């Protein structure tokens, strides 16, 4: 997948800092801040269209790794159960083979009558196949304000102290920089609290 776009623009940072800034330095600060936010949340955040991935199944609920899930006329969701050893594949249909609730795809309940539509052949009813291929779109068309605030805050700290100084003295003027700005701005506890609703725990990410 191509490098995702930054989570804020240079103009946003300039407005936040309320002064003229070097656009090249600003773009770098924003890019680094965006990378920190993505690394912490384990999310791309910006829109990615029709990405194809293979996820491990074996449970009733299949959670898409990147959120939010986008499903509309221009962004169809394609779900294919993959058989092992070159066996048959089944393209699943929403409302018939599974239900979609938010970012979760749920198979039928195991007490339903047996049938092809209720589960992979020779496995428990209502359980996804061992491997499931998804082609899906995900992300935010408009970056949420709280995410952008964190990115701009990190970028501002980097721009304020680009050389990683602990203290700066000019003639009779002296100022001490916050520890978060030394050696590159990093997420604070307050930032992590803001990003917590967007963070995907490792237990919900099951790599293929």
N, C-alpha and C positions, 0 to 999 in steps of 0.2 A: 504494500500500500504506500502511496506517495506521502511525503511529509505533510502532516495536517497544517492548516493555516493557523496563525497566531490567534489567541483568544481576546485580543484587543488591538487597536490601531494606534499609530503614532499620534494622530490627532487627539485620541482619547487621553493618552498620557500627557500630552501638552496641556490639555484642558485641566487635567487633574493637578499638574504641577504649577499651572498658572504662570508659566514663563516659557520663553523660546528655548527649545532644546535641539541638540544635534540629532537629526533624523536617523543617521546610521547607528549611533549609540542607542537611541531609543528603540529602534527595531530589534537590536540585539538583546536589550534588557527585557523587552516584551517576549521575545522568543524563548529566552531562558526561563522567565516566569511562567510562561505557558507550559513549558516542559515539566516544571516542578508540579504544577497543578494536575497535569495529566498523569504524571507518575504517582502522585498521592491518591488520586481518585480511581486510577486504573481505567480511565475512560478517555475516548477520543474527544468527546463533547461536541465538536463541530460535525456537520452533516457528512456522512459517507453513504453513497448511493450504491445499492446492489452489490454488496460485498458477499462473497461466498466463503463459508467456513464449514468445517466438519467438527461436530461436538460429540462427546460421549453421551450415550443415552442410558437406558437401563432403569430409569425411574419414571414415575407418572408425570412429573413436572420437568419441563425443559426451560431453562432460563437463558435468554439471549445475553451474551457477554457485554455488548455495548448498548447503552440506553440513552434516551428513550427510543423505542421501536417506532419506525415510521411505516405505516401501511396505508396506501391510497392508490388511486388509479395510475399514478406515475411511479409508485414504489410498491410493486407487488411483493408479497411474502411467499417464497417457495420453500416447502419443507419436504425433504425426501429421506425416507428411511433406507439405510444402506445395509445390505446383507453381507455377511462374511463369505470369503472364499468364492467371490464372483457370483453369488446367488442373485435372486431377483431383487429389484428395488421398487419401492412403493411411494408414489407421490401423494402426500397427505393433503386433504382438503379441510379447510377450517369449517367448523360447524358440523362436520361429518366424522372426521377422524380425530379431531382435537378441538379444544376451546382455547381462545386467546383472551387473556385477562391482563391488561397492561403489557408487561414484558415477559410474561410466562405463558408457555404453551402446555396445556394439560390434556393428557389422554383420558379416555373414558374410564369410569369406575369399574373395578374388577368384578362387581356383582351383576353386571349386565350379561345378557345372553351371549354365548360364544359366537364369534364370527370374524371374518377377515377385517372388518372395520374397527374391531375392538382391540386389536393387538397383532404384533408380529407373529407369524406362524411358529408354533411350538414354543411359545413363551407365555408368561403370565398375562392375563388380560389387562388391558389398560396400561401397559408398560411400553415405553419407547424402545425402539430397536437399539442394539449396542452402539451403533453409530448413526448420527443424523446430520444430513447436509442442509444447511440453511443458506438461502440467498436473500439478504434483507438489507434494508436501509435503516440508518440510525443517526441520532444526534439532534442538536438544537439548531433550528434555523436562526434564531436570535439567541446569542449567548446570555444566559441568566445574569442579572445585574450583580448578584453576590459573587459569582465566579469572576466576573470582570473586575469587581472591586479588589479581590485578592490579587489578581494579576497586576493591576495598576499599582497596588500598594507595594508589591515585590519589586516591580520595575522602577518605581519612584525611589525606593531605598537603594537600588543599584545605581541609579543615575545620580543620587545625592552623594554617594561615596564610591565612585567607580574604581578608585585605587586601593580600596580596602583599608583605609587609614583608621587608627583608633582615636587619634586626636590631631587636630589641625590648628596651627597657630600662624596668624598673619599680623605682624606688628603687635599691637596691644590686644588684638582680638583672638580668642581661642574658643574652639568648640570641640566637644567630645561626641563621637558617633555611637549610636546604639550598637550593641554587640551583634544584632541581626544583620547589620550592613557590612560587617567585616568579612572579607574573603568572599563576597557575593551574598546577596540577600537570600534568606531561607524562610520556610514556612514557620510561623509562630504557632503557639497553642490556639490563639484566637483565630488564625487562618484555618487551622485544622477543624476547629469547631464549625466554622462557616461551611467548609467543604464536606463535612461529615454526611449530609443527606445524599451527596452525589457519589460517595465512595462505595465501591463494590468490594466486598470482602472476598478473600481468597477461597473461602469455602463455597462461594457461589460461582467461582470460575473453575471449570473443569477442563483443562486443556486437552486437545485431541492428541 
